[in-house]
Amino acid sequence: MRNNFNLEFKKPRNLAKLNPWQVTGITDGEGGFFCSILTNVNLEAKTKLRVKLEFKVTQKSHSEGILQELKEFFGCGSVVIDNRETNTKNIM
């Protein structure tokens, strides 16, 4: 019996797009949402603080396709090298 799974994870699948439940599951297992409050270095700013929001999911390089699908799902972000020693990439 032959399965229809795509074992080439370096490329996005040509199936239906990710649904929100899949994004939630991937994020729960491999990533998270982050909120940082930083000091604003811009002297012209009206406030001394700024808020930085970040979404990050990390995968081994052989699973880069899922990161590309997340990037497409959100319509923004970049897939970048996270750690050369562990051969991981992430979407930010």
FILOKOL-522457 format. One record per residue: x negated, y negated, z negated of N, C-alpha, C in turn; residue number from 1. Coordinates in pm, 1 decimal, decimal comma. Last residue first. Layout:
+----------+----------+----------+----------+----------+----------+----------+----------+----------+-----+
:      npx :      npy :      npz :     capx :     capy :     capz :      cpx :      cpy :      cpz :  nr :
+----------+----------+----------+----------+----------+----------+----------+----------+----------+-----+
:        X :        Y :        Z :        X :        Y :        Z :        X :        Y :        Z : NUM :
...
+----------+----------+----------+----------+----------+----------+----------+----------+----------+-----+
END
This chain:
+----------+----------+----------+----------+----------+----------+----------+----------+----------+-----+
:      npx :      npy :      npz :     capx :     capy :     capz :      cpx :      cpy :      cpz :  nr :
+----------+----------+----------+----------+----------+----------+----------+----------+----------+-----+
:  -1082,5 :  -3393,4 :  -1177,9 :  -1066,5 :  -3507,9 :  -1267,5 :   -986,2 :  -3613,5 :  -1196,4 :  92 :
:  -1148,5 :  -3055,7 :  -1181,1 :  -1075,6 :  -3162,9 :  -1115,6 :  -1057,8 :  -3271,5 :  -1220,2 :  91 :
:  -1465,3 :  -2882,2 :  -1181,7 :  -1340,0 :  -2927,7 :  -1240,0 :  -1274,6 :  -3032,2 :  -1151,8 :  90 :
:  -1669,6 :  -2586,8 :  -1178,6 :  -1624,9 :  -2712,9 :  -1119,3 :  -1499,3 :  -2754,8 :  -1192,9 :  89 :
:  -1957,2 :  -2390,9 :  -1276,3 :  -1818,8 :  -2432,7 :  -1288,1 :  -1794,5 :  -2566,5 :  -1219,5 :  88 :
:  -2199,1 :  -2251,6 :  -1334,9 :  -2137,4 :  -2244,9 :  -1203,1 :  -1988,6 :  -2279,5 :  -1208,8 :  87 :
:  -2340,9 :  -2290,0 :  -1561,1 :  -2230,0 :  -2195,1 :  -1572,3 :  -2152,9 :  -2181,1 :  -1441,3 :  86 :
:  -2529,0 :  -2472,7 :  -1459,8 :  -2575,7 :  -2351,5 :  -1527,6 :  -2465,0 :  -2246,9 :  -1539,4 :  85 :
:  -2382,4 :  -2688,4 :  -1362,1 :  -2455,5 :  -2602,9 :  -1267,5 :  -2498,8 :  -2471,7 :  -1331,9 :  84 :
:  -2073,3 :  -2799,5 :  -1437,2 :  -2194,8 :  -2749,9 :  -1500,8 :  -2263,3 :  -2653,5 :  -1405,1 :  83 :
:  -1898,9 :  -2934,9 :  -1259,1 :  -1890,9 :  -2956,0 :  -1403,5 :  -2022,3 :  -2918,9 :  -1469,4 :  82 :
:  -1863,8 :  -3093,1 :   -952,9 :  -1941,7 :  -2994,6 :  -1028,6 :  -1934,5 :  -3031,7 :  -1175,5 :  81 :
:  -1521,2 :  -3184,6 :   -868,4 :  -1664,0 :  -3212,1 :   -887,5 :  -1731,7 :  -3098,1 :   -962,6 :  80 :
:  -1254,0 :  -3302,9 :   -701,0 :  -1311,1 :  -3177,0 :   -747,8 :  -1462,0 :  -3197,8 :   -750,9 :  79 :
:  -1049,3 :  -3575,3 :   -795,8 :  -1167,4 :  -3526,1 :   -726,1 :  -1209,2 :  -3393,5 :   -785,9 :  78 :
:   -731,3 :  -3746,9 :   -751,7 :   -834,8 :  -3674,6 :   -823,5 :   -949,1 :  -3632,7 :   -734,0 :  77 :
:   -396,0 :  -3698,3 :   -619,6 :   -512,9 :  -3779,5 :   -655,4 :   -615,9 :  -3689,7 :   -722,9 :  76 :
:   -167,3 :  -3547,6 :   -602,2 :   -190,1 :  -3650,4 :   -501,8 :   -304,9 :  -3743,1 :   -534,8 :  75 :
:    -98,6 :  -3332,6 :   -755,5 :    -91,9 :  -3464,4 :   -817,9 :   -112,1 :  -3578,2 :   -717,8 :  74 :
:   -127,6 :  -3126,4 :   -561,4 :     -5,0 :  -3137,0 :   -640,7 :     11,0 :  -3277,3 :   -698,1 :  73 :
:   -391,7 :  -3160,1 :   -472,1 :   -280,9 :  -3184,4 :   -379,8 :   -149,2 :  -3204,0 :   -455,5 :  72 :
:   -522,5 :  -3083,8 :   -707,5 :   -546,7 :  -3216,9 :   -651,4 :   -433,4 :  -3254,2 :   -555,5 :  71 :
:   -436,2 :  -2821,0 :   -720,8 :   -397,1 :  -2915,4 :   -825,8 :   -414,2 :  -3059,0 :   -777,1 :  70 :
:   -566,4 :  -2718,6 :   -494,9 :   -419,7 :  -2718,8 :   -499,7 :   -367,9 :  -2813,6 :   -607,1 :  69 :
:   -830,3 :  -2744,5 :   -573,7 :   -784,3 :  -2820,9 :   -457,2 :   -631,5 :  -2827,7 :   -454,9 :  68 :
:   -827,6 :  -2559,1 :   -779,8 :   -852,4 :  -2699,5 :   -812,5 :   -806,7 :  -2789,4 :   -696,9 :  67 :
:   -791,8 :  -2327,3 :   -635,0 :   -684,3 :  -2368,2 :   -726,6 :   -702,7 :  -2514,0 :   -768,2 :  66 :
:  -1038,9 :  -2315,1 :   -497,1 :   -913,3 :  -2333,9 :   -424,4 :   -800,2 :  -2381,0 :   -513,7 :  65 :
:  -1243,7 :  -2243,5 :   -668,7 :  -1227,3 :  -2384,8 :   -635,3 :  -1094,0 :  -2413,1 :   -565,4 :  64 :
:  -1333,3 :  -2007,3 :   -774,9 :  -1189,3 :  -2036,4 :   -781,9 :  -1159,7 :  -2182,3 :   -748,8 :  63 :
:  -1605,9 :  -2000,3 :   -770,0 :  -1537,5 :  -1909,3 :   -677,9 :  -1385,9 :  -1929,3 :   -680,0 :  62 :
:  -1678,9 :  -2173,2 :   -978,1 :  -1684,8 :  -2221,3 :   -840,1 :  -1611,5 :  -2130,4 :   -742,9 :  61 :
:  -1445,6 :  -2155,0 :  -1250,2 :  -1569,3 :  -2111,0 :  -1185,9 :  -1563,9 :  -2153,9 :  -1039,4 :  60 :
:  -1276,9 :  -2454,9 :  -1362,2 :  -1276,3 :  -2319,6 :  -1306,6 :  -1416,6 :  -2284,5 :  -1258,9 :  59 :
:  -1096,1 :  -2689,9 :  -1556,6 :  -1225,1 :  -2633,2 :  -1518,0 :  -1207,7 :  -2489,4 :  -1470,9 :  58 :
:   -916,3 :  -2987,8 :  -1545,3 :   -906,7 :  -2842,3 :  -1543,0 :  -1039,5 :  -2790,9 :  -1491,0 :  57 :
:   -796,1 :  -3289,1 :  -1681,8 :   -913,1 :  -3211,4 :  -1640,6 :   -883,0 :  -3062,1 :  -1650,9 :  56 :
:   -694,9 :  -3618,4 :  -1686,9 :   -648,3 :  -3481,2 :  -1672,5 :   -766,4 :  -3401,7 :  -1619,4 :  55 :
:   -686,8 :  -3914,4 :  -1882,4 :   -762,2 :  -3820,9 :  -1799,5 :   -696,4 :  -3683,3 :  -1801,4 :  54 :
:   -677,1 :  -4259,3 :  -1951,7 :   -603,2 :  -4134,0 :  -1942,7 :   -675,6 :  -4041,9 :  -1845,6 :  53 :
:   -784,9 :  -4505,8 :  -2161,5 :   -828,6 :  -4422,7 :  -2049,3 :   -752,6 :  -4290,6 :  -2056,5 :  52 :
:   -722,9 :  -4835,1 :  -2259,2 :   -679,8 :  -4695,7 :  -2268,9 :   -724,5 :  -4623,0 :  -2142,7 :  51 :
:   -914,0 :  -5081,9 :  -2432,3 :   -851,0 :  -5031,0 :  -2311,3 :   -821,6 :  -4883,1 :  -2329,6 :  50 :
:   -953,8 :  -5379,0 :  -2631,3 :   -941,2 :  -5234,9 :  -2616,1 :   -880,5 :  -5200,7 :  -2480,9 :  49 :
:   -942,9 :  -5646,9 :  -2648,6 :  -1074,9 :  -5587,1 :  -2668,5 :  -1072,7 :  -5435,5 :  -2649,7 :  48 :
:   -759,8 :  -5839,6 :  -2406,9 :   -765,0 :  -5750,6 :  -2522,5 :   -902,7 :  -5685,6 :  -2531,0 :  47 :
:   -806,4 :  -5996,0 :  -2189,9 :   -727,3 :  -6053,8 :  -2298,0 :   -730,5 :  -5967,7 :  -2423,6 :  46 :
:  -1129,9 :  -6013,4 :  -2035,4 :  -1009,3 :  -5938,6 :  -2071,9 :   -938,4 :  -6003,9 :  -2189,6 :  45 :
:  -1370,5 :  -6128,4 :  -1984,7 :  -1252,9 :  -6201,3 :  -1938,7 :  -1122,4 :  -6133,5 :  -1981,7 :  44 :
:  -1561,0 :  -5945,0 :  -2058,9 :  -1544,4 :  -6063,5 :  -2143,5 :  -1420,3 :  -6144,1 :  -2106,7 :  43 :
:  -1537,5 :  -5608,6 :  -2063,9 :  -1507,6 :  -5722,2 :  -1978,5 :  -1476,4 :  -5843,9 :  -2066,6 :  42 :
:  -1550,1 :  -5396,6 :  -2228,4 :  -1672,4 :  -5476,4 :  -2217,0 :  -1652,5 :  -5599,0 :  -2128,4 :  41 :
:  -1332,4 :  -5267,7 :  -2461,6 :  -1340,0 :  -5330,8 :  -2330,9 :  -1462,7 :  -5420,0 :  -2325,6 :  40 :
:  -1358,1 :  -4961,9 :  -2620,6 :  -1382,2 :  -5105,0 :  -2631,5 :  -1401,0 :  -5161,6 :  -2491,7 :  39 :
:  -1096,4 :  -4717,6 :  -2574,9 :  -1233,6 :  -4764,6 :  -2562,4 :  -1241,1 :  -4914,9 :  -2583,3 :  38 :
:   -926,8 :  -4434,5 :  -2635,3 :   -917,2 :  -4578,5 :  -2656,7 :  -1059,8 :  -4629,6 :  -2666,9 :  37 :
:   -813,2 :  -4167,1 :  -2431,5 :   -920,9 :  -4230,2 :  -2507,5 :   -891,8 :  -4378,1 :  -2521,7 :  36 :
:   -654,8 :  -3868,4 :  -2381,1 :   -630,9 :  -4011,2 :  -2394,5 :   -740,5 :  -4068,5 :  -2483,0 :  35 :
:   -614,6 :  -3588,1 :  -2166,7 :   -691,9 :  -3659,4 :  -2267,8 :   -656,8 :  -3807,7 :  -2265,0 :  34 :
:   -493,0 :  -3267,2 :  -2102,9 :   -474,7 :  -3409,7 :  -2083,0 :   -545,3 :  -3481,2 :  -2197,3 :  33 :
:   -668,7 :  -2969,3 :  -1988,8 :   -590,5 :  -3050,5 :  -2079,6 :   -577,6 :  -3193,6 :  -2031,5 :  32 :
:   -751,4 :  -2622,2 :  -1921,7 :   -771,9 :  -2766,5 :  -1915,9 :   -690,4 :  -2841,6 :  -2017,0 :  31 :
:   -682,3 :  -2351,6 :  -1905,9 :   -813,5 :  -2394,2 :  -1856,7 :   -838,2 :  -2544,5 :  -1859,6 :  30 :
:   -426,7 :  -2293,7 :  -2010,4 :   -536,1 :  -2197,8 :  -2023,6 :   -673,3 :  -2254,0 :  -1994,6 :  29 :
:   -273,7 :  -2520,4 :  -1957,5 :   -274,5 :  -2464,4 :  -2092,6 :   -393,2 :  -2370,8 :  -2112,8 :  28 :
:   -311,2 :  -2545,3 :  -1680,5 :   -363,3 :  -2647,6 :  -1772,0 :   -373,4 :  -2594,3 :  -1914,3 :  27 :
:   -175,7 :  -2319,7 :  -1587,8 :   -318,6 :  -2337,1 :  -1557,0 :   -380,9 :  -2435,7 :  -1655,2 :  26 :
:     86,0 :  -2377,2 :  -1685,6 :     13,2 :  -2257,6 :  -1726,8 :   -135,9 :  -2268,9 :  -1703,6 :  25 :
:    150,6 :  -2618,1 :  -1551,0 :    150,0 :  -2611,9 :  -1697,6 :     67,7 :  -2492,9 :  -1746,7 :  24 :
:    142,2 :  -2528,7 :  -1287,0 :     48,3 :  -2633,4 :  -1330,6 :     36,5 :  -2632,3 :  -1482,7 :  23 :
:    356,7 :  -2350,7 :  -1293,9 :    222,6 :  -2300,3 :  -1266,2 :    117,1 :  -2401,0 :  -1312,8 :  22 :
:    565,2 :  -2530,2 :  -1339,1 :    536,5 :  -2425,9 :  -1438,5 :    398,7 :  -2365,0 :  -1417,7 :  21 :
:    568,4 :  -2693,2 :  -1105,0 :    528,2 :  -2749,6 :  -1234,8 :    496,9 :  -2644,2 :  -1340,8 :  20 :
:    419,5 :  -2500,2 :   -836,5 :    535,0 :  -2560,1 :   -902,6 :    491,9 :  -2608,2 :  -1041,5 :  19 :
:    219,3 :  -2536,3 :   -544,7 :    229,7 :  -2508,7 :   -688,4 :    358,1 :  -2569,5 :   -742,9 :  18 :
:    372,0 :  -2448,5 :   -227,6 :    294,9 :  -2535,5 :   -316,1 :    312,9 :  -2494,1 :   -461,8 :  17 :
:    356,4 :  -2127,4 :    -67,0 :    431,2 :  -2240,8 :   -121,1 :    341,7 :  -2321,9 :   -215,2 :  16 :
:     40,7 :  -2059,0 :     92,2 :    173,7 :  -2021,8 :     47,7 :    247,5 :  -2146,8 :      1,9 :  15 :
:   -222,0 :  -2060,1 :    153,5 :   -129,7 :  -2115,4 :    253,0 :     13,6 :  -2076,5 :    219,0 :  14 :
:   -444,6 :  -2161,1 :   -106,1 :   -356,0 :  -2062,0 :    -44,6 :   -265,8 :  -2130,9 :     56,4 :  13 :
:   -764,0 :  -2317,1 :    -64,1 :   -625,7 :  -2320,9 :   -111,5 :   -542,9 :  -2214,0 :    -39,3 :  12 :
:  -1064,0 :  -2123,8 :   -103,9 :   -974,0 :  -2200,6 :    -18,4 :   -836,5 :  -2206,2 :    -82,3 :  11 :
:  -1186,5 :  -1965,6 :   -282,0 :  -1254,7 :  -2090,4 :   -250,1 :  -1167,0 :  -2181,4 :   -163,7 :  10 :
:  -1063,3 :  -1723,2 :   -316,9 :  -1018,5 :  -1832,6 :   -402,1 :  -1089,2 :  -1964,6 :   -373,9 :   9 :
:   -962,3 :  -1478,3 :   -147,4 :  -1059,4 :  -1583,2 :   -119,1 :  -1015,9 :  -1708,7 :   -193,0 :   8 :
:   -754,6 :  -1309,2 :   -180,7 :   -868,1 :  -1291,2 :   -271,3 :   -978,4 :  -1392,9 :   -245,0 :   7 :
:   -424,3 :  -1339,3 :   -179,0 :   -539,6 :  -1399,2 :   -115,0 :   -656,4 :  -1390,7 :   -212,8 :   6 :
:   -202,4 :  -1063,9 :   -170,2 :   -278,6 :  -1159,5 :   -247,8 :   -396,5 :  -1211,0 :   -166,9 :   5 :
:    -34,8 :   -872,3 :    -69,6 :    -43,4 :   -999,0 :      2,9 :   -122,2 :  -1104,5 :    -72,6 :   4 :
:   -147,8 :   -528,8 :    -51,5 :    -86,5 :   -643,5 :   -119,1 :   -108,6 :   -770,1 :    -37,5 :   3 :
:    -61,0 :   -214,6 :     87,3 :   -140,3 :   -336,3 :     99,3 :    -70,2 :   -451,1 :     26,5 :   2 :
:    -83,9 :    118,5 :      0,0 :      0,0 :      0,0 :      0,0 :    -87,9 :   -124,2 :      0,0 :   1 :
+----------+----------+----------+----------+----------+----------+----------+----------+----------+-----+
END
